[in-house]
Amino acid sequence: MKRRVLKTCKPVQQDVQLNVQGRRNWFHLVVHPRRDAAGKVIGLLCAARDITVRKETDEKRKLSLTQVQELVEVRTAELQRERERLDLALQASNLGTWDSYRISGRVVYDKHFCAVLGFAEGGIAPDLHGWLDRVHPEDRERVLDAVRQFDRGDSATYFADYRCRHKEGHWVWVRASGKVASRNEAGQPLRVVGTIQDITASRQVEQEGIAVARRTYRAYRAVLASDRFQRLAHPDD
């Protein structure tokens, strides 16, 4: 510091550690050039201020921030792994999620929801009509009625099976369910979250089973009504 002051003829500041009664303390030093009446540097003036407490506090704060950053990094990594596991589970079960904010009207459809209807993520308008406009006309009123009952609190969960128009133009059967995530003081839903699942394959199997049952029943009735069966059933007539 002495050389710098003498070389530049300007004050120099620096934090240094000095031994004070066997302890290493921090001091903030300010060294000024001392001048005579003609302005020539004839010596140095030094002022020192003990800043040990401030330095220790700063070190503790830095340590705390480092620990917080480490915890944030660990938690972020855990959340990422949880998100990946959830994503895999949703993909495996053919489930999509939706998140409806009733005041703003915004609805968040995740990528799996969009995929069920043949869209890439973000391909469905983020509002109620982005979904409702794709509901089959024959199912729309029934679906809306289920939503109204749910909003009134008539049921704890929203549940409905209905058809939606796929991006390619055909209809897919979906199963939707939802639950209130938050309500206002009057008990009205503020946020509703739920899932949607493509159940087209199971509906087709169900419809095929119904068709087989109907054909079997018609065949059974035809047998009962046949002359041969009647002769077998009433041989003495």
C-alpha positions in Angstrom: 0.0 0.0 0.0 2.9 2.4 0.9 4.5 2.0 -2.6 1.1 2.5 -4.4 0.4 5.7 -2.4 3.9 7.1 -3.0 3.8 6.1 -6.7 0.3 7.5 -7.4 0.2 10.2 -4.7 -3.4 9.2 -4.2 -5.3 7.5 -1.2 -5.4 3.7 -1.2 -8.0 1.5 0.5 -7.7 -2.1 1.4 -9.1 -4.8 3.7 -6.4 -6.7 5.6 -6.1 -9.2 8.4 -3.9 -8.4 11.4 -3.0 -10.2 14.6 -4.6 -8.6 17.6 -3.9 -10.3 20.9 -3.6 -13.7 19.3 -6.7 -13.3 17.1 -6.8 -12.6 13.4 -9.0 -9.5 13.0 -10.1 -7.7 9.8 -9.3 -4.0 9.3 -10.3 -1.5 6.6 -7.2 0.6 6.0 -7.1 4.0 4.2 -3.6 5.4 3.5 -3.4 9.1 2.4 -0.3 10.9 1.2 0.9 13.6 3.6 1.9 16.8 1.9 3.8 19.9 2.8 2.8 23.5 2.1 4.2 23.2 -1.4 2.2 20.0 -2.1 5.2 17.6 -1.9 4.6 14.2 -0.4 6.5 14.1 2.8 4.9 11.1 4.6 1.8 9.0 4.9 -1.4 9.1 7.1 -3.1 5.8 7.9 -6.6 5.3 9.2 -7.8 1.9 10.3 -11.3 0.6 11.2 -12.0 -2.8 12.7 -14.5 -4.6 10.4 -14.1 -8.1 11.8 -17.8 -8.4 12.8 -18.9 -7.2 9.3 -16.5 -9.6 7.6 -17.7 -12.6 9.7 -21.3 -11.7 9.0 -20.6 -11.5 5.3 -18.9 -14.9 5.4 -21.9 -16.4 7.3 -24.2 -14.9 4.8 -22.2 -16.2 1.9 -22.2 -19.7 3.5 -26.0 -19.5 4.1 -26.5 -18.4 0.4 -24.3 -21.3 -0.7 -26.3 -23.8 1.4 -29.6 -22.4 0.1 -28.4 -22.6 -3.5 -27.3 -26.2 -2.9 -30.7 -27.0 -1.4 -32.5 -25.3 -4.3 -30.4 -27.3 -6.8 -31.1 -30.6 -5.0 -34.8 -29.8 -4.8 -34.9 -28.8 -8.4 -33.3 -32.0 -9.4 -35.8 -34.0 -7.3 -38.8 -32.1 -8.8 -37.4 -32.8 -12.3 -37.2 -36.5 -11.5 -40.7 -36.4 -10.1 -41.9 -34.6 -13.2 -40.3 -37.2 -15.5 -41.9 -40.0 -13.5 -45.3 -38.4 -13.7 -44.8 -37.8 -17.4 -44.0 -41.4 -18.0 -47.0 -42.5 -15.9 -49.3 -40.2 -17.8 -47.9 -41.4 -21.1 -48.2 -45.1 -20.1 -51.8 -44.7 -19.0 -52.8 -42.6 -21.9 -53.8 -39.8 -19.6 -53.7 -36.1 -20.2 -54.2 -33.3 -17.6 -56.1 -30.0 -17.7 -56.0 -27.0 -15.3 -58.9 -24.6 -15.4 -58.8 -21.1 -13.9 -62.4 -20.0 -13.6 -61.9 -16.2 -13.1 -59.6 -15.6 -16.1 -61.1 -18.4 -18.2 -57.6 -19.8 -18.9 -57.3 -23.5 -19.3 -53.9 -25.2 -19.5 -54.0 -28.5 -21.5 -50.8 -30.5 -21.1 -49.1 -32.2 -24.0 -50.7 -35.6 -23.3 -54.2 -34.0 -23.4 -53.3 -32.4 -26.7 -52.0 -35.8 -28.0 -55.2 -37.6 -27.1 -56.9 -35.3 -29.7 -54.1 -35.5 -32.2 -52.4 -32.1 -31.4 -48.9 -31.1 -30.5 -48.4 -29.4 -27.2 -50.0 -25.9 -27.4 -52.2 -26.9 -30.3 -55.5 -26.4 -28.4 -56.6 -22.9 -27.6 -56.0 -22.3 -23.8 -59.6 -21.6 -22.9 -62.9 -23.5 -22.4 -63.9 -23.3 -26.1 -60.6 -25.0 -27.1 -62.1 -28.1 -25.6 -65.9 -27.6 -25.7 -65.9 -26.8 -29.4 -64.5 -30.3 -30.0 -67.2 -32.2 -27.9 -69.7 -34.1 -30.0 -72.9 -32.2 -30.5 -75.0 -35.1 -29.1 -72.8 -35.2 -25.9 -72.3 -31.5 -25.4 -75.4 -30.7 -23.3 -74.9 -33.7 -21.1 -71.3 -32.8 -20.5 -72.2 -29.2 -19.7 -74.9 -30.4 -17.3 -72.3 -32.4 -15.5 -70.1 -29.4 -15.3 -72.9 -27.2 -13.9 -73.8 -29.8 -11.2 -70.1 -30.0 -10.3 -69.8 -26.2 -10.0 -73.0 -26.0 -7.8 -71.4 -28.5 -5.5 -73.9 -31.3 -6.2 -71.0 -33.7 -6.6 -67.5 -33.7 -5.2 -65.9 -34.7 -8.5 -66.6 -34.1 -12.1 -66.9 -37.2 -14.2 -68.1 -37.8 -17.8 -67.6 -40.1 -20.8 -68.1 -38.4 -24.2 -66.9 -38.1 -27.7 -64.4 -35.5 -28.9 -63.4 -34.6 -32.5 -59.8 -35.7 -33.3 -57.6 -33.4 -35.3 -57.9 -35.9 -38.2 -61.7 -35.5 -38.1 -62.8 -38.8 -36.5 -64.4 -39.1 -33.1 -62.6 -40.5 -30.0 -64.2 -41.5 -26.8 -62.7 -39.9 -23.7 -63.2 -40.1 -20.0 -62.8 -36.9 -18.1 -62.6 -36.3 -14.4 -61.9 -33.2 -12.3 -61.7 -31.9 -8.8 -61.7 -28.5 -7.2 -58.3 -27.3 -6.2 -59.5 -24.0 -4.6 -62.7 -22.1 -3.9 -63.7 -18.6 -3.0 -65.4 -17.6 0.2 -68.8 -18.3 -1.3 -67.7 -21.9 -2.1 -67.5 -21.3 -5.9 -64.6 -23.0 -7.7 -61.7 -20.8 -8.5 -59.4 -23.5 -9.9 -60.3 -27.0 -11.1 -57.8 -29.7 -12.2 -58.4 -33.0 -13.8 -57.5 -35.6 -16.3 -58.7 -36.9 -19.6 -58.2 -40.5 -21.0 -58.7 -42.0 -24.4 -61.2 -44.9 -23.9 -62.0 -45.4 -27.6 -60.6 -49.0 -27.6 -62.6 -50.0 -24.5 -65.7 -48.4 -25.9 -65.3 -50.3 -29.1 -65.0 -53.6 -27.2 -68.0 -52.7 -25.1 -70.1 -51.8 -28.2 -69.0 -55.0 -29.9 -70.0 -57.0 -26.9 -73.4 -55.3 -26.9 -73.8 -56.0 -30.6 -72.9 -59.7 -30.0 -75.3 -59.9 -27.2 -78.1 -58.4 -29.3 -77.4 -60.8 -32.2 -77.4 -63.7 -29.7 -80.7 -62.6 -28.2 -82.3 -62.2 -31.7 -81.1 -65.7 -32.7 -82.4 -67.1 -29.4 -85.8 -65.5 -30.0 -85.9 -66.8 -33.6 -85.2 -70.3 -32.3 -87.9 -70.1 -29.8 -90.3 -68.9 -32.4 -89.4 -71.6 -35.0 -91.8 -74.4 -35.9 -89.3 -77.1 -35.1 -88.7 -75.8 -31.6 -92.4 -75.6 -31.1 -92.9 -79.2 -32.2 -90.1 -80.3 -29.8 -91.5 -78.2 -27.0 -95.1 -79.5 -27.6 -94.9 -83.0 -29.1 -98.5 -83.8 -28.2 -100.0 -80.8 -30.0 
